[in-house]
Amino acid sequence: MASLDSFKAKKTLTVGDKTYTYYSLEAAAANGLGDVTSLPASLKVLLENLLRNEDGTTVTKADIQAFAAWLTDKGEAKHEIAYRPARVLMQDFTGVPAVVDLAAMRDAAKALGADPKAINPQVPVDLVIDHSVMVDYFGHADSFEKNVEREYERNKERYEFLKWGQTAFKNFRAVPPGTGICHQVNLEYLAQTVWSKDEDGETVAYPDTCVGTDSHTTMVNGLSVLGWGVGGIEAEAAMLGQPVSMLIPEVVGFKLTGKLAEGVTATDLVLVVVDMLRKKGVVGKFVEFYGSGLANLSLEDEATISNMAPEYGATCGFFPVDNETLEYLKTTGRTSDQVALVEAYSKAQGMWRPEMSDPVYTDTLELDISTVKPSIAGPKRPQDRIILDDASDAFAKAMDTEFKQLDEATKRVKVEGEEYTIGHGDVVIAAITSCTNTSNPSVLVAAGLVAKKAAERGLSVKPWVKTSLAPGSQVVTDYLAKAGLQDDLDKLGFNLVGYGCTTCIGNSGPLPEKISKAISEGDLVATSVLSGNRNFEGRVNPDVRANYLASPPLVVAYALAGSMNINLTKDPIGYDDENEPVYLSDIWPTNEEITSVVRSCVTPEMFDARYGDVFKGDEHWQAIEVKGGETYGWPESTYVANPPYFEGMGMEPEAINDINKANILGLFGESITTDHISPAGNIKADSPAGKYLQEKGVPVMEFNSYGARRGNHEVMMRGTFANIRIKNQMVPGTEGGITKHWPEGDVMPIYDAAMKYMADGKELVIFAGEQYGTGSSRDWAAKGTNLLGVRAVLAESFERIHRSNLIGMGVLPLQLPEGGSWTDLGMTGNEIVTIEGVSDFKPREAVTVNIEFPGGETKTITAELRIDTENELEYFKNGGILHYVLRNLARAAK
């Protein structure tokens, strides 16, 4: 798309023997935009995006001028823009339903009389299959091979579908299973920092940008690629050519100074950053890092910080381009031409960090990195940081305040057939997993060195601990093997189990039956320690109630100790062959040891070899046959099914009615996460989803996980709000996805109640507290809500991605006023709700909510409509973003 170029920004840049067209911020400033040199680097990326895509309709001259005004207004977020990312990244849990939707849209386009091929990605899309491997086998040399075999057995139908998508859709590539985690593949291979493409006879250079269907897409911010997580619904719209509608954000500058102390890891640093930024309050804002401390961090350290932007609540955590960026690109096998382009372009655009004076930020905060101490986070949230020295005391406190079992803290339970017992606080899962840390050689090498020193002292992992190593990249295996450290990890049971997210997303696999039985019979608060980024209730494993995030070397240490009741900084971690105590300090490597191994064992050749033919896949992937043509055949499957979103849809949207006399499906408290809402983890046999699968002839042992079945709406809608730890206050004192169906007041699964209401023609609403929808960008949290018949969610505040997803599925998000929460109003769930003005409103408008209580009393409150932009309003009026896009593409293709 040619730009109108109102500010005559289009220039050429020569790099070596190549000439690129680019849209110069300096030229735009000189031609009427005004001085924008003091903009944060992340906003310069957005500004360039608008200069390049100015079309007079979605991007106007006034939109571009708003960036200069942003400096005057000190970063107040008030101007809406249309942003077009260069590409889209997906993982398979969120990617499968996205491709299902695209396939369904092709069917719907055909029904509307349009060419189904009009439904096709307009920008490059990469899907990395990384969320489906489960830790069924562990602690043995053949664990990886067995888990891969099991993965393909479980997911054959899904993988056939994805391989069809790879052939049916243009601009769509699938990275096969067993390659790595999508964020690490993005960081090591897909990302370019500066993108280029041939267009109208020119090679246009511009910043690499992306949106992804995983909230931790932000990891690539460490490589100076502006990217963040969106719901699958938003991602589909972006890949179909729709801009991402957003306000020019506030940008919080985070100044880092100093250098990490001896024995402190990047994981410890990121837990402090999460803690500080959560307290600061950065939801919906950009965070940009600056300061002299950046010179003392590796790019992998920066990527670790960027990865956890969802945990500190920000849209992104951006690091500008510097020498470390260039070195990382070289180390990971990018071409010399690409590295030269990144340097030249960044300097030409004023995005080169060493030459940038401190930009203007909306607000700032500062951390001296040298003050960071070893930490963990838990037992339920990533922002709940605990200094390692206080960890055992903190668990004792949690036994009192969180789990209400302090009076039996010393109880032990005999494990059937074994000589040992287990008790409260014992670590039953120790997992080196997830993208957060496994992109960082320093912490993985540290874990290997801890294992090496422990093995040399004769230490072993406690027998009740399930150990696993699931790297984010095959390159990790190469450098651990080259350093000789994989053998030491193997000795302690940290054998390779797969290249995927595993434990961090709930794919921890079952505990050994005798351990699970002892935990259940003793009602024990068992614990997990993982090097991931999420530890929400019910996420890791149904048997494990307390979950702690820690660096990989601390994961190894806790596996050796076997309990959270041990103070790793003071107590012995174990005893050697001479029965002498061994302390953590005895086996902890020095920074110099770690650096020496990393420098000698991580090479560009490893990346070249692993990514040379990355889309080929192993023999399992190559053996999959592709079925179907331009539209999918929808074979009988409990994994993939044609969703009902577009049934009976016409070319023009129907009028929206007010919400009249709706029943309440749930009353929820604060911090209800997308893990609570969206189906995730294991499928229980006696749940609505489990019963459905059994009716379809699926044995319980073949249920797989909710995540693997995201392509089947029948399973997923039955699992919405079915998390084992969710607390619906309509049924106080209980956990799990149940509610009361009125007027009778019968207690039943949420799905069953919703279907009864639907059969009776009743509309539904949900009430909730603050931070509704925090966590991963799970589109099924919104899709399931829609399919259950919920028309509106009334909450005290919303997380950004989930709010957007609700709108994308035609569900109304309403923010309750101060004093207007359901608890303040004295609601119990047996009320009737009418919401007026839905048929005709504007973004952020006040909406009247009438609540009829049993006995006839009525209370009226005014809620704020959290449809924030005109684009979002259009999506909602069309019944959702996919309906809006489908209608537009179908009209154009007729």
N, C-alpha and C positions, 0 to 999 in steps of 0.2 A: 504494500500500500504506500503510494507516494505521499509525502508530507506536504501540507500547504506551506510550511516553512516560513511563517510570518516574521520570524526573527533572523532570517537568512543565516541559519546555523549550519547548513550543509557545507562541509569542507572535505578536503582529502588529506590523508595521512600516509606518508611513505615509510615503510618499515623494511629495511633491507632492499630487496628487489621487487617488493610488492607494494601496491598502492590500494588504500582502502578509502571508501567514503564513510564519513562519520558526521554526527551532529554535534558540533562544538559548543560547549557551554560558554566558552570565552567569546566566541563570535556572537552568540545570542545576547550575551551581556552587553557587548559593544553596539549591538543593533536594536537597542531599545528595552531589553529586559531589565537591565540594571545589574549591579554587582551582586553575584551569587557565590562568590568565592568562599564565604564563611558558612555556607550551608553544610550540614553534616554530609559525609560521603554517601550514606545510604539514601539521602534525599536527592543528591546529585544523580544517582542511578534512576530514581523516579522521574526527575526532571528531564533527563535525556530521553527516557521512554516516551514522554509526552511530546517533546520536540520532534521525535522521529515518527510519531503516529498521529500528528495533528491532522484532523480531517474536517474540522469545522462543525462536526456533529457530536461524536463521542468525546473528542478532544478539541477544545477551542483555544483561541489565543488567551482568553481570560483564565483558563485553567493553568496555562503556563505562567502567566503573570502572578498567579496565586503563590508561586514559590518565592518570588521576591517579597510578596506581602507577608509570607510566613516569617521571614526574618524580622520584619517590622512588628509583627504581632507576637514575637517571642515564642513562636512555635505552637500557637493555639490551633488545635485541629478543628477546622470548621469548613474547609472547602472540599467538595467531593470531586474526585478524579476517576478516570477510567484507565486502568493500568493493564498492559498486555505483556504477560511474562513470555520469555523466549521459548519455554518448553514446560512439559508436565512430567512429574515423576510419580509413579505409583508402586505400592507393594501389593502382593496378591490378595491379602485379606480385604483391602479396600478396592483393589483393582478388579477383582472378579465381578463384584456387583456393578462397578462402573462399566465394564465391558458388557455385562448383562443388559444394563440400561441402554447402551449404544445399540446392541442387537435388537432390543425391544423397540427402540426409536426407528430403526430401519423398517421393522414390521409396520409400525404406526404411520410412517411416511408413505409406505406403499398403500395402506388403507386410505390415506388422505389423497391418493392419486398422484403422489410425487415420486421421483426417482429415489429408491432407497440408498443409492450410492452418495446421495447428498449428505447423508449422515456419515461423516468421515473426519478424523482429526485434522485440524488446520495447522497445528503446530506439532513439533516432534514430541512423541510420547514414549517414555521408557517405563516398562513394568518389570520390577525385579521380584522374582518368586522367592521370598525369604521368610514368610510367616507360617509356613505349614509344617516344618519339621518339629517333631516332638521328642522329648527325651524319654523314650521308652526303654532304651538300653544305655547303660552308663558303666564306667569303671573298668572297661575291658578294651583290648586292642581292636576288637571288631565292632565296637559300639557304633561308630560312624556308618559303616556299611549296613548294619542291621537297621539303623534308624532311617537311612535313605530308602531301603527296600520297603519298609513300613510306610514311609511317606508316599511313595508312588502307589502302593496298594490302596491307601486311603483316598488319594486325591486324583485318581485316574480320570474321572469324569471332568473335574475342574481343569486339569492340565490339557485334556483334549479340547476343551472349550477355549482356553487361552491360546493354544496353538492355532485353532481356527481363526481367532481374532487377529493373530499375527499375519495370517495370509489374507484375511478379508479386508482389513483396514489399512489404508495408507498411513505413513508417518507413525506407525506403531511397531515397537520392538519389545520382545519379551526376553529378559535375561533368565536362563533356566535355573531350576533349583540347584542348591549346592554350590553356588557361586559366591554368595556373600549377602550381607544386609544392604538394603537399598541405599541407605545414607552413606555407607562406606564405599559402595560401588560408585555412587554419585561423586563422592569426594576424590576417589582414586582414579576414576576413569571418565565418567560422563561429563563432569563439570569442566568448563574451559576458562572461567573467570572473565574472559572477553570472547564473546560469540561472534561468528561471522557467517554470512550467507550471500550467495549470488542472487541478485535481484535486479531485473531490468538492465542487464549488461554491466552491473557494478558489483563489487564485493563490499558489502556494508558491514562495518564493525560496530559492535555495541556491547554493553555489559551483559554478561550471562545472568539470566534471572530465571527463576522457576517457581511454580507452586507444586505441592505434593500432597498426596492423599494420606500422608502420615504426618502427625504434628511435629515430628523431629526432623522434618525436611530442613529446619533451621540449621542443622549441623553444617551445611555447606556454606553458611555465612562465614565460617572460619576461613574459607578459601575466597572470601570477598565476593561470593555469589549471593545476591539478594534473593532469598527464598523463604517460604514459610508453608505451614500446613494449612490445607483447606479441606472441607468435606469432599467426599467423592462427587457429590452433586455439583459443587462449585468447580471442581477439577474438570468434570465433563463439559461444563459450559465453556471453560477456558480452552479446552482442547478443540471445541467446536467453534472457536473464533470469537467468543464473547469476552469482553474485557472484565477484569476484576474491579468491581465498584468499591471504592474506599475513600475515606477522608484522608487528606494529607496528614500524616500522623504527627503526634508529638514525639520528639526524640529525646530520650534520656541519655546523657553522656555519662559513662562509667569510667572514671580515671583509675588506672592501675599503675602503681609504682612499686619499686623494690623487686625482690627475687625470692622464690620459694626457698624455705629453710631446708636443711638436711633432713631427710626422712619424710618430707611432705610431698604428696602427689598432686597431680592435676585434679584428681577426683576430690581431694580435700578442698582444693581451691573452688571448684565448681559448687560444692555444697554450701560454702560461705557466700558465694555470689547469689545462689538461689535464695538463701535465707535473707540476705540484704535487700534484694530486689522485691521479694514478696512483701517485706515490711514497707518498702518504699511505695509499692503499688504501681505496677507498670502494665496492667492489663490493657490491651488494645494499642500499646505504644511500641515504637522502635526503641531498642537499646543499642547504643554504639559505643565501642570500647576505644579508649585512647590513653595516652600517657606513656611515660618512659618504661613502665613495667612490661609493655608489649615486647620490648627488645629481649626480655628474659624468658619469653614463652615460645615453645615450638608451635608450629601451625597445628599440630595434633592437639596440643593443650588448648589452643583457641577453639578448635572444632569441638572439643569436649564442652567448653563453656557455651558455645553456640547451640550445641545439641539440646541443652536443657532449657532453652528459652520457654517452652511450654510450662516447665516446672516453675520458672519465676514469673510466668504469666504474660510475657511480652510477645508481640507478633514475631520479632526476630532479635537476634543478638549479633550485630554486624561488626566485622573487623575489616578496616580498609586495606588496600593492597600495599605490600611492602616487600622488602628483600626476602623475608621468610616465605611469602607467597610464591615468589619466583623459584626459590630453592625447592619447595615442596613439589611444584609442577615439574621441575627437572627430575627429582628423585622418583616420582611416580610415572616417569616415562613419557611425559608430554614432549612434543617436538620442539626443537630450538626455535623454529619460526613462531610457534604458538607462544612460547615464553617471551620472545622479543616483542610480539604484538601486545601482550599483557602489559609489559613495562612501558612501551611507547604510548599506548592508548591511555593508561592510567595517569601518566605524567602530563599528557596533552589535555586531559579533562580535569586536572586538579584533584584527582582521586588517589594520588600517590602519598601515602601517609607520612614519610619522612619530610616531605615538602609542605605539608598542611600545617598551618597554625591551628590552635585549638578552635574548632568550629563553634558556632552559636548553638546551644542546646536549650531545650525547653526547661530542663532541670539537670542537675548533676549529682553524683555521689562519688566517693573515692575509697579505695582500699589499698593499703600497703600490703603487698603480697607476702612480705616476710613475716607478718603476724599470723598467718594461717597455720592452724594446728590440725593434726590428723583427726578426722571426724567420720561419723556414719550418720545416716538419717533414717528415722523410723519412729514407731513401728507401723505407721499407716500412711504417712505422707512424705514426699521428697523434700519439702521445705522444713521439716521438723529435724533440724540438725542437732547432733549430740557430739560434744568433744569426746574423743575416744577414751580419755581418762575417766569420763563420767558415764560411760555406756552401761556398765553393770548396775550402777545405782539408778540410772534412768529406766532400765528394764524393770527393776524392783518397783519403781514408782508406777510404771505402766501396769504392772500386775495389780496394783491397787486401784488406780484411777480409770484405766482403760478396760481391764479385763475382770475387775472385781474379784480377784482370787488370791489376794495377798496372804490370807490366813492359811492357805495350803501351798505356799510357794516352794516348800521343800519336798513335796510329795514325789515319789518315784513309782514307776509302773514297770513290772517285769515284762520283758519282751519274749513272747512265746518262742520256745526252742533255743533261746540264747542265754548266755551267762550274764548279760548286762541289763540294766534298767534304763528308762528314760524319764525325764521330768520336765516341768515347766522351764521354758527358756532354752531347752536343748536345740541345737541347730540341726535340722533334719535335711535341709537343702543348702548347699554351698555352690553357687553357680557363677562362673566367669562367663558373662553373657551380654548381649545387646550391643548396640552401636555406640553407646555413651563412651565406653572405655576401650573397646577392642579395635578402634582405629588408632590408638595411641601406643606405639611400641614401648614407650618408657614404662607404663604401668604393667603391660603384659610381660615385658622382660623382668620387671621387679617381681611379679608373681612367680615367674620361673626361677628366679634366684632364691626367693624365699623357699620354694619347693626343694631346690638343690641343697640349700643349707640345712633344711629340716631333715631331708633324707640322710644327709651326711651325719647328723646327730642321732639317727635311728628313730626319728619321730614318724608316726603314722596318723592318718585321719581316723577319727572316731567311727566305730562300725555302724552307727545309726545315721551317718551323714550321706546323703545322695549328692555326689560330686559331678560336675560337668564343666566342659570347656566348649563354648560355641562361639568361635571368632566371627567377626564381621567380614572377614576377607580371607581367601586362600593364601594370600601373601603372609598372613600371620603364621600359618603353619610353616611356611618356608623359612622365616627368620628364627622362629623358635627351634626348628630342627637344626638349622645351621649353627645356632649358638649351643646346641646340645641340651637345651632346656626342656624340650618336649618330653624327653626320657624321664627327667626328674618330675615333671608334672604327672606323667603316667604312673610313676611309682606311688604317688599319693591318690590316684584315682581320678585325676583331672585329665582323662583321655578326651580326645576329640569326639564330640557327639553329633556335630553338624555345623553347617555354616548358616546360621539364621538366628532369629530373635529368641526362640525357645522360652526360657524361664521368665523373662521380663514381660512377656505378653500372656503368660498363663499356660504356655506349652511346656511346663516342667515335667509332664508325664506323671504317672502315678507313683506314689511312694511304695516301697516294698510292703506287701500286704501285712506282714507282722508288725511293721512300724505304724502303719495306718491304723491297725486294730488297737494297738496300745494307746495311741493318741486319742482315739474315739472312746475307748473304755475308761480311760483316765480323765477324760475331758481336759486334756493338756493344752496349754498355750505353747505349741511348738513354734520354732522360728526358722526363717530362711535368711540367708545373707547372699546378696547378689550384686554384681557390678553393673546393674541396669539403671534405669531412670524412673521407674514407676514401682511403687509398692503399696498401691491402694488396697483396701480391704477386699478379700475374696479374689484377688487378681492372680497371685502366684500359684497357689495350690489350695484346694478346698480343705485340706487337713492342717494348713498352716495359717495361724491367726496373726502372728507378728512378723513383719518383713522389714529388713534393713538393707539400705543401699550402702555400698562400701567399695573401695578401690579393689582391683583384682588381687594385689598382695594381701590385703586384709581378708578377702574371701578365703584365701588359702589358710591364713592364720586362724580364722574362726572355724574352719573345717578341722584343723588340728586340735583346737581347744574344745570344740564340740558343744559349746554353751555360751549363751549371752550373760550368764551369771559370773563369768570370769572377767576380771579386769586385765585386759591384755597388756596394759602399760606397767603393771606391778606384779601380777600373779604369774606363776609358771604356765607356759603354754603346753607343756608336756614334760616327760622325763626321758632321758637318754638310756642307752643300754646299761650304763653304770648306775641307773636310778638317780642321776643328778638332775636337778631342775634345769630346764631350758626356757629362757625368756624370749619374748618377741625381739628384744634388742639384739639377742645373740644371732638371730637368723635374718635380720632386716638388712638389705643391701645398702651400700652407700650410693649417693648420687653419681659419684665417679664410676663405680662399678656398672651401674645401669647405662650411663652415657657411653662407656667404652663398648659394651655389647651392642648397643643400638647402632653406633657408628660403623662397627665392623660387620654387622650382619644384615642390615636393611639396605638393599641395592636396587637401582633402577631396573636391572635385568629381571628381577623377580616380578615386577609389575608388568614388564613387557611380555614375559612368558605367560603369566596368568590371564592377562586381558587381550592377548593376541588373537584369540578366536572365541571371545566370551559368549557369543550367542549360539554356539554350536551345541553345548550341553553334553551330558554324559550319555552312555548307551541307553539308559532308561528314557531320556528325553527324545533321543533320536528315533527310538522305536515307536513313539506315539504317532498314530495315523490321523491325518486331518480330514474331517468330514464337514460338508456344508459348503454353500456358495456365498453369494453376496448377502443372503439372509440365512439365519441359523435355523436348523431343522428342529430344535427343541425336542430331543429324545426324552423318553421317560427317565427322570432323574430326580433324586432327592438332594442333589448338590446344585443344580442349575435349572431354573424355571423362568418362564416368561412372566414378568411381574404385571400387576393389573393397573399400573399408573395411568396408562393411556387408553384404557377401554372406553369406548363410546365418545372419545374426544373429537370435537369439531374444530374447524379452522378458526372459529372465534370463541373466546372464553365466555363462560356463563357468568351472569351477575352474581356477586357475593352478597350473601344475606347476613344479617346480624346473628349473633349467637344467642339463641332463645331457650331459656329454661334448661340449661345443660346440667348434667350430673357431674360429680367430682370423682375422678378415677383414682387420684392419689393426693395425699398431703405429705410433702417431704420437707426435711430440714435443710441445713446448710451443706455446701460442698457436695451436692449430689453430682457424681462424675459421670462421664459417658460410659465408664465401666459399669456403673450401677444401672444405667438406662439400656445400653446396647447389649445384645447377647454376646457373651464372651466366655471362654473357658469351656469346661466340661458340660455336657448335656445330661441332666439327671433322668433316670429311667421313668420316674413317676411325675415328671414335669409335663406340661402341655406339649412341648417340643418332643420330648422322649416318647410320649404316647403316640404322637403323630408318626414318628419314624417307625415305631413298632407296628403300627397299623399298615405301614407301607412295606412291611417285611424286613426291616433293617434290624439285625440283632444288636443288643446293647454294646457288645464289644466293637461294633463297627460304627458307633455313633460319630466318632471323630469329635471335633470341637465345633462350637458355634461359628468361630472364625472361618473354619474351612467350609462351612455351609452358608456363607453370606450370599451366595448366588441363588438361594432358594427362599423366597419371601414367606412361604408357608412355615418353614422352620423358624425363621428370624422373627416374625411378628409374634409367634408363640413364646419366644425367649426375651422379648422386650420387657424391661422392668422385672426380670426374673432373677436378678443377681441374688446369691445366697445371703449377702450382707446388707441388702437395701432395707431401709426401715420406713415403711409406710405408716404414718402416724394415724391413719384411719383405723389401724389395728395396732394400738399401742402395746409396747412390750414384746413385739415379735420381729423377726428378721425374715427376709425372703419376699418374693414377688406375689404378695397376696393383698387383697383389698376387701371391702364390704360392698355388696351390691344392694342398693336401695330401690324400693322402700322396705324390703324385707330385712336388710341388715345381715344377710348371709355372708360368711367369710368364704372366699374362693380365690383361685389364681386370678391375677390381673387380666390375663388374656380371656379367661372364661367370662369374667364380668363384662369386659368390653364387648364381647360377642353378644351377650344377652342384651346389653344396652342398644347395640346396633340393630339387633333383630326387632327391638321395640321402637326403633326410630329416634332414639335419644342421642343428643349431642353430648360431648364430654370435654372437660377441662381438667387441668392439673395445677396445683399450687405448690410452690417451693420457696426455700430461703435464699440466702446469698450464694453467689458463685455457682449457679446452676449450669451444669454441662461442662465442668472443668475436665481436663484430661485430653486423651487422644482425639483426633478428628474422625470420629466414628459416624459415618453417614447413616448407619442403621439406627443410631439413637434418635434421628429425626424421621427416617423412613418408617421405623416401627411405630413411633408415636402417631404418625399419620394413618397407618393401616389399622391401628386400634380405634380410630375414629375420634382422636383428640383434636379439637379445633383450635385450642389456645393453651399456652403455658403462662401462668402468672407467677413470676418469681421476683425476689428482691433485687437480684442482679444476675446477669448472664455472662458466661465465658464467650469470647468473640466468635470462635468457629461454630459452636453449637447454635448460637443465636442465628447465625447466617444460614446454617443447615435447616433449622426449623422453617425459616422463610422459604428456603429452596424447596421445601416439601409442602408449602401451603399451610403451615401451622403458624398461628399468630403468637409472637412473643410480646408479652406485656410486663412492664416493670412496675412493681407495686410501690406506692409512696411510703415515706417514713410514717410509721404508725399504722400502716395498712396491711401488714403481714397477716397471714391466716392465724398465727398464734395471737397477735394483738386483737384480732377480731373475734377470737374465741370460737373458731370453727372446729368442727369435728369430722367433716366430710359428708354429713347428711344435709347439706345445703343445696339450693338450686341457684344457678348463676346465669345472669343475662348480661351480655356485653353489647352495648349500643354504639352505633356509629361505624361499624365494621364495613358497611357497604360504601362509605364515602369518607375517606380520611386522608391525611397527608403525613409524611414522615415525621416522627417524634411528636405527634399530636397527642393531646390528652383524650383518653377514652373513658367513658362512664361504665362502671361495673356495679350491677345491682345484685346483692346477695340475699336470698330469702332463707331465713332460718326456720327450723321446725317450730311450729307454734305461731307462725305468721309474722314475726319481726323481720324487717328489711333494713339492711345497711347498704349505703352507697359510698363507693370510693372512686377516685379518679386515678387511673393508671396511665403510665406513659407508653405509647406505642413504640416498641423497639424495632420498627422498620426505619432504618436510619437514612436511606437515600432513595432518590427517585427510581433508580434501577431496581432496588430491592422491592419497591412498591409495584413496579411492573411485573416482576416475577410472581409476587403474591397474587396479584389480580388475575394472572394466567393460571393459577393453581400450582405454581412452582416454577423453578428455573428451567427444568427440562421441557416442560410444556411450552414455555416462552420460546426457547431456542428451537424446538421442533416446529412450532408454527411458522417461525421466521424462515427456517431452512426449507420447509415444505412449500411455502409461498414462492421462494426464489427458485425452487427446482421444478415448479409446475410449467 
